[in-house]
Amino acid sequence: MALPALLYSAAAQESCKLAEMGTGRVAGIRDGRTLLLADGRELRLTAIEVTEESRGALQSLVGGRDVRLKKLGPGQDRYGRLVAFVYVDDSQQSVQQSMVERGQARVSARIGDKSCADAMLRAERAARLARLGLWADPNFAPLKSENTNQIAAARGQFALIEGRVLSVRESGATMYLNFGRRWTRDFTVTILKRHRREFATAGVDPKQLEGHPIRVRGWIEQHAGPVIEAAAPEQIELIE
């Protein structure tokens, strides 16, 4: 089925714009996305989800190196850690992008800007098709929306889920992308109505997704059935 034209927008094609936030020298690696800088600051790499194996990959990319930091939105989290995209030397490609390209990380649910997410999502798709890194493990493969038992078993975990949206419904302040007829058991994506304009501007209008296959990423919760709350448009990819 052809995707409707209104699922696309000029805004979704804009380039990613990041703000400079200084430099630092890497003194240590806490985990697959957390660095300790020589001046004592702690830095979390934004935009990725990692595995236990990601720590070694991050070490090989930045260990002992001077890095440049760029931010999208706030530069600190609620714990006082720096939150940034990290660049080594004069590279124009972020460390996060490199890790995703090699299958050493997945793109996270919320990046903060659809245009900034697009390049990373393309890199993730290429790595997944080539079965690089973590994608060689079938446990990381996208789950199918009809496999509700498997999705429910992954409650509390970050996952990718693929399927065709059967219907789009509204109730109160929430929109529901339903993937089955049994709302008490089947997989559902929820989107708060107040976010609809943001989604539509980014090229993903929830009201027009009915009947179309999508890939959604996020943390699986259990309400009546398994649910992923989509709070940012980059969580939803259109599958042609």
HELIX and SHEET records of a PDB file:
HELIX    1   1 ALA A    5  LEU A    7  5                                   3    
HELIX    2   2 ALA A   10  GLN A   13  5                                   4    
HELIX    3   3 SER A   54  VAL A   62  1                                   9    
HELIX    4   4 VAL A   95  GLU A  101  1                                   7    
HELIX    5   5 LYS A  114  ALA A  130  1                                  17    
HELIX    6   6 GLY A  133  ALA A  136  5                                   4    
HELIX    7   7 PRO A  138  PHE A  140  5                                   3    
HELIX    8   8 THR A  148  ALA A  153  1                                   6    
HELIX    9   9 LYS A  193  HIS A  195  5                                   3    
HELIX   10  10 ARG A  196  THR A  201  1                                   6    
HELIX   11  11 PRO A  206  GLN A  208  5                                   3    
HELIX   12  12 PRO A  233  GLN A  235  5                                   3    
SHEET    1   A 6 ALA A  19  ASP A  31  0                                        
SHEET    2   A 6 THR A  34  LEU A  37 -1                                        
SHEET    3   A 6 GLU A  42  LEU A  45 -1                                        
SHEET    4   A 6 LEU A  82  VAL A  88  1                                        
SHEET    5   A 6 ASP A  66  LYS A  71 -1                                        
SHEET    6   A 6 ALA A  19  ASP A  31 -1                                        
SHEET    1   B 2 ILE A  48  GLU A  49  0                                        
SHEET    2   B 2 ARG A 106  VAL A 107 -1                                        
SHEET    1   C 7 LEU A 143  LYS A 144  0                                        
SHEET    2   C 7 PHE A 158  ARG A 164  1                                        
SHEET    3   C 7 PRO A 213  GLN A 222 -1                                        
SHEET    4   C 7 PRO A 226  GLU A 229 -1                                        
SHEET    5   C 7 THR A 188  LEU A 192  1                                        
SHEET    6   C 7 THR A 174  ASN A 178 -1                                        
SHEET    7   C 7 SER A 167  SER A 171 -1                                        
SHEET    1   D 4 LEU A 143  LYS A 144  0                                        
SHEET    2   D 4 PHE A 158  ARG A 164  1                                        
SHEET    3   D 4 PRO A 213  GLN A 222 -1                                        
SHEET    4   D 4 ILE A 236  LEU A 238 -1                                        
END                                                                             
